[in-house]
Amino acid sequence: MGMSFSEMRERELALAREFIANGVPVFVARPAPRSSDREFYFPKGWPEIEPDLSVLDEWRPGYAVCAVTGVRFDVIDVDPRNGGDESFRMLRDVARAAPPIRGIVSTPSGGQHYYVNQSGLRKFSPWHGIDIQAGRGFVYIPPTIRVSKTTGQRKPYILSRPIDWDALDQLSDETEFDQFTIWSDVLLRTYQKIHVNDETPVGRNWVGRELTSDEEFENFQRLTHICMKIKEAPYGKHDVTLYTHARAIGGLITGSGLDERLAREMLKATAWTWVRDEKDLRWIEYKISRSIEIGKQSPITIHDWHSSDLEV
């Protein structure tokens, strides 16, 4: 007796349910007709969706299943057809810039999706044959089937190494910490070189003048609000919460004249409540510094500030 549709759906979507259970937004996309110049129709607003098992009810054989990146993980998308294997080898063996791999999915065209800890950046293409699928990006996951660009045949995405969800929450030892630090530094410098001018922009509301007492008080209120949100973050959202809020701090520094020394000290004092050992402490200090520098590139003025933007 053959397998029923419900049994087949249960089997095919097991990995998608695992992603959703671990806080990853997943969506499905129906295939476009062959006459179309598109491969799939993606749902509107997919970058803002929440993890929800009900979205899988729409799946049918032939539909794509996609996971939103930058929420629990980034993905290093290596395409050997465009030199990705050589680029990744140079990063790993020459520059010593390769983060710990938390899972691998093989693509229909012979590439690899390496799942790694979040960088806090947005998706971009830093090197030949390598895309970083991070914030506001997505990747296809099994059971998606697409036409291979090397053989022309329809082939599935395959989970080659299971996702280590616990390892995505924290680095396990000094070696991993050093690996990820080097990788993050290289990635951030490359991102800034591609996307950011040499001169840090300054918000229209603050140009380096001395702040009034009212403006200083407003800045302090913002800083206090941010620190409270960080302190309330549930376990499992520490990384994304700290990144989001430290980035906002950076924007307030360049856009509203928030005192940077005070902001850094208050952020550290708040996040240190999560610390379990020296490794955690170093990781928090590094993440705060890096996220603030990213945030400085997008100034937030008094008129731009909305505390609701910090919900994660």
C-alpha positions, 0 to 999 in steps of 0.5 A, a space after each residue: 500500500 502506497 504512502 498517503 499524502 499526509 504521511 508524505 508531507 510529514 516526512 518531507 517537511 520534517 526539517 522545515 518543522 525543525 527549523 520553525 521549532 528552533 525559532 527560524 521563520 520558514 515560508 513556502 513558494 509555489 512554482 511559477 509557470 514555465 512561460 514565466 521568467 521567475 522560478 517561484 512566487 515568493 509571498 509578500 513580506 517574507 522578510 518579516 514573517 514569524 516562525 509559524 508551523 501553519 505556513 507549511 499547510 500551503 506546501 505541495 510537491 514541487 513547491 520551494 521551502 525557504 528559511 529566513 537567515 539572520 535570525 538564528 544563523 547566517 549561511 555562507 553560500 559557496 558556488 563552485 561554478 563561480 570560483 566559490 570553492 577557491 575563494 573559500 579555500 583562500 579564506 580558510 587556509 590563507 587568511 585563517 578566516 573561516 567560522 565554525 560550521 554548524 550544519 551543511 546543505 548541499 545544493 542542486 548545482 554542486 554548491 554548499 550552504 554552510 550554516 554559521 553563527 550570526 554576523 549581525 550584517 545584512 546579506 551581501 556578496 563579498 567574494 567570487 562565488 560566495 554570498 553571505 545570506 544574513 539579515 533580510 536574506 533566505 536560503 532554500 532548504 530540503 525538500 526543495 527541488 530545482 534544476 541543476 545549473 551544472 547538469 540541467 536535471 532537477 535535483 533536491 537540496 540535501 542536508 549533508 550535516 545536521 544543524 547544531 542548534 545549541 552551537 548556534 547560541 554560543 561559541 564552545 571554547 577559545 578556539 571557536 571564539 578566535 575563529 569567529 572573531 577573525 571571520 567577523 573582522 574580515 567580514 565586517 571590513 569587507 562589508 564596510 568597504 562595499 557599502 559604507 563611505 569612508 566618512 561616517 555620516 552624521 544625523 541632521 539633528 546633531 552636528 557635534 555641538 554641545 547638547 542642551 540639558 533636555 537633549 541629554 535627558 532624552 538620550 539618557 531615557 533612550 539608553 535606559 529603555 534599551 538597557 531594560 530591553 536587553 536585560 529582559 531578553 529571553 535565553 536563546 535571543 541574547 545574540 540577536 537582542 544585543 546586536 539589534 540594541 547595540 546597533 541602535 546605540 551606534 545610530 544614536 551616537 552619530 545621530 543624536 549625540 549620545 555619549 559613547 563612553 556612557 553608552 558602552 559602559 551601560 551596555 556592558 553592565 547590562 549584558 554582563 548579567 548573562 555572563 557565565 565565564 570569561 569566554 562569554 565576557 569577551 564575546 559580549 564585549 566584542 559583539 557590543 563594539 562591533 554592533 555599535 560600529 555598524 550602527 554608527 553608519 545609520 544615524 538615528 535622530 530625535 525625530 527618527 527614534 521609535 522604541 518599537 523598532 527594537 522589538 526582536 
